[in-house]
Amino acid sequence: MGRAIPHTSSRATVLDVIRAAGTISRAGLAGATGLTAATVSTVVRGLLADGLVNEVGRAESTGGKPRVLLRLAPASRFAVGVHLDAGGTTYALTDLTGAVVSRTAHVGPRDADPAGEPEHTARRVEALVEGAGVDRERLLGIGLVSAAGDAARARELERAAGLPVVTGDDATAAALGEYWSGSAGRSSVLVAVHTGAALGAGVLVDGVPYRGAHGRAGGLGHVCVDIDGPPCACGARGCLEAVAGPAAVTDAARAAGVAGVPGVIGADGTESGGGALRPNGGASVTAGFAAVVRAARGGDPAARALLERSARYTAVAVRTLVGVL
């Protein structure tokens, strides 16, 4: 059965519990949400009228009249998720349950891709929705996700698309995805570790993102794992990012001559990977780290050792975060 989590309205609370439970009765909703039976009945009546919820049969009788079960109507509403990453942009159309209906990806660094322009992003969203045959009137809005979140970009996209836009960081979005998919079970606290051009963690407490006073909670990459370690861009030393993050792994692989990593000169005298890594270049870091992974899968012992070292340090940082939580 779904459990109640804080929401802005009784309607949102009831919808979320129905989603989490799969099927549930009105009495079950009252127990899970803490709302009165009268309030639940009123909310459910409105949800049925709007087509968001369906009645799908009855539960087994426990001595009285069998209770009517409720379930979300998946195709009643849709939303689009847009993930802006250093290596490209991904668009996903989801139904009311969060299931992916259609997806498209455009590879390439964001600074060289017109997807960075809100009008272009809006057109791609429109194309995705039309291609899936979804009525725009059923589209609730757009979720815009990037490494740090970008409220200004969200406002621009909202104007260009004519749809509500919510924004957030990719690690928190990953945590919400795990929570919605049921992977977290009934855990009250969930942490999702996300690796892109950098390391981050999304933290949920009772299903609600924990962002901290300045929206930076979950900065896993800046947990100190070596007090005498290398300097980090944040100004500290020995941060996980500087010791074992994607850029650190890629730099170490390049120094070790791992084949396929950008900046490595091969036996034929050519530079692999299409060019050297740019300092702090997100797209280059993503491509370089992917090259290290491919080399490790191909049996390169140096690449494998670097990834295992990175994993050990990441595990230490995660253990620290778990202890704090």
Number of C-alpha atoms within 10 A of each C-alpha: 16 20 19 20 17 12 12 7 8 16 16 14 23 26 20 21 21 26 24 22 20 15 22 24 20 19 15 20 27 18 16 20 19 13 16 12 15 11 13 22 16 12 18 21 12 14 18 15 11 10 14 18 21 17 15 13 14 15 14 11 9 8 6 7 10 13 17 16 19 23 20 24 18 18 15 16 20 25 21 25 22 22 22 22 21 22 20 20 22 17 22 21 23 21 20 20 20 15 14 15 17 15 16 13 12 14 12 16 22 19 13 9 14 12 21 17 15 19 17 16 19 21 14 17 22 14 12 20 23 12 10 12 9 16 12 15 8 14 20 16 19 25 19 24 25 18 21 14 19 15 14 10 15 21 15 16 24 19 14 16 20 11 15 15 21 18 22 19 21 25 27 28 24 19 25 22 15 16 23 18 15 13 12 18 12 14 13 12 17 24 24 22 19 19 16 21 23 19 22 26 26 25 28 21 14 17 21 18 19 17 15 10 7 6 14 15 16 23 18 23 24 20 20 22 21 14 11 10 15 15 15 17 12 10 7 15 21 19 27 28 30 25 24 25 26 27 26 19 23 30 19 17 28 22 12 13 17 24 22 22 32 27 24 23 18 13 8 6 8 12 17 16 18 13 13 16 22 12 9 11 13 21 21 25 28 22 23 27 26 17 21 28 18 17 20 19 12 11 10 15 13 17 29 19 13 20 21 14 15 19 14 12 20 23 12 15 20 19 12 15 17 12 8 7 11
